[in-house]
Amino acid sequence: MANSRRFMHYPDVLTVAQVCEVTGYQRHTILKWCCKGLLKTILQTPKYMIPKVWLLEFVTSDFFNEISRKCGKHYAAIKEIGDSRKAR
């Protein structure tokens, strides 16, 4: 997920649904992160908007990488990053 190519086809500001698509996490989880201030947002009543730059910061944060119950896309992103480092 930290790989910016994964975000290339998304707009500069994403909806919660788009963040769900990119990260693989459920809407409830994304909203919880937004409400707690873990994922910075622009509150545009009645929905959250997440700038792509802030999402990239979040997915490279210690909090995100220390999630103990990762979803499938999270594991796939970790593998992708590891494979790209091995290829160097």
C-alpha positions as CSV (number, residue, x, y, z in Angstrom):
1,M,0.0,0.0,0.0
2,A,2.9,2.3,0.6
3,N,3.7,1.9,-3.1
4,S,2.3,5.1,-4.7
5,R,1.5,3.2,-7.9
6,R,-1.4,1.6,-6.1
7,F,-2.9,5.0,-5.6
8,M,-2.2,6.3,-9.1
9,H,-5.8,5.8,-10.5
10,Y,-7.5,7.5,-7.5
11,P,-8.3,11.2,-7.2
12,D,-6.2,13.5,-4.9
13,V,-8.9,13.4,-2.3
14,L,-10.6,10.1,-1.6
15,T,-13.9,9.0,-0.1
16,V,-14.1,6.4,2.7
17,A,-15.3,3.9,0.1
18,Q,-12.2,4.5,-2.0
19,V,-10.0,4.1,1.1
20,C,-11.7,0.8,1.7
21,E,-10.9,-0.3,-1.9
22,V,-7.3,0.7,-1.6
23,T,-6.5,-0.7,1.9
24,G,-8.9,-3.7,2.0
25,Y,-10.2,-2.6,5.4
26,Q,-14.0,-2.4,6.1
27,R,-15.9,0.9,6.2
28,H,-16.4,0.6,10.0
29,T,-12.6,0.3,10.5
30,I,-11.8,3.3,8.3
31,L,-14.5,5.4,10.1
32,K,-13.1,4.4,13.5
33,W,-9.6,5.5,12.4
34,C,-11.1,8.8,11.1
35,C,-13.1,9.5,14.3
36,K,-10.1,8.8,16.5
37,G,-7.9,11.1,14.4
38,L,-5.5,8.3,13.4
39,L,-6.3,9.0,9.8
40,K,-6.4,12.7,9.1
41,T,-9.4,13.8,7.1
42,I,-11.3,16.8,5.8
43,L,-14.7,16.6,7.4
44,Q,-17.2,17.5,4.7
45,T,-20.6,17.0,6.3
46,P,-21.9,14.4,6.3
47,K,-18.8,12.5,5.1
48,Y,-15.1,12.3,5.5
49,M,-12.7,13.1,2.6
50,I,-9.1,11.8,2.9
51,P,-6.4,13.5,0.8
52,K,-4.2,11.0,-0.9
53,V,-1.1,12.5,0.7
54,W,-2.5,11.9,4.2
55,L,-3.5,8.4,3.3
56,L,0.0,7.6,2.2
57,E,1.3,9.1,5.5
58,F,-1.1,6.8,7.4
59,V,-0.3,3.6,5.6
60,T,3.4,4.2,6.2
61,S,2.9,5.0,9.9
62,D,4.0,2.8,12.8
63,F,0.3,2.4,13.8
64,F,-0.8,1.0,10.5
65,N,2.2,-1.3,10.2
66,E,1.7,-2.6,13.7
67,I,-1.9,-3.7,13.2
68,S,-2.0,-7.2,14.5
69,R,-4.9,-8.5,12.5
70,K,-4.1,-7.4,9.0
71,C,-6.4,-7.8,6.0
72,G,-5.4,-9.6,2.8
73,K,-4.6,-6.5,0.9
74,H,-2.3,-5.4,3.7
75,Y,-0.4,-8.6,3.6
76,A,-0.2,-8.4,-0.2
77,A,1.2,-4.9,0.0
78,I,3.9,-6.1,2.4
79,K,4.8,-8.9,0.1
80,E,4.9,-6.6,-2.9
81,I,7.2,-4.2,-1.1
82,G,9.5,-7.0,0.0
83,D,9.6,-8.5,-3.5
84,S,10.5,-5.0,-5.0
85,R,13.3,-4.6,-2.5
86,K,14.7,-8.1,-3.3
87,A,14.7,-7.2,-7.0
88,R,17.0,-4.2,-6.5
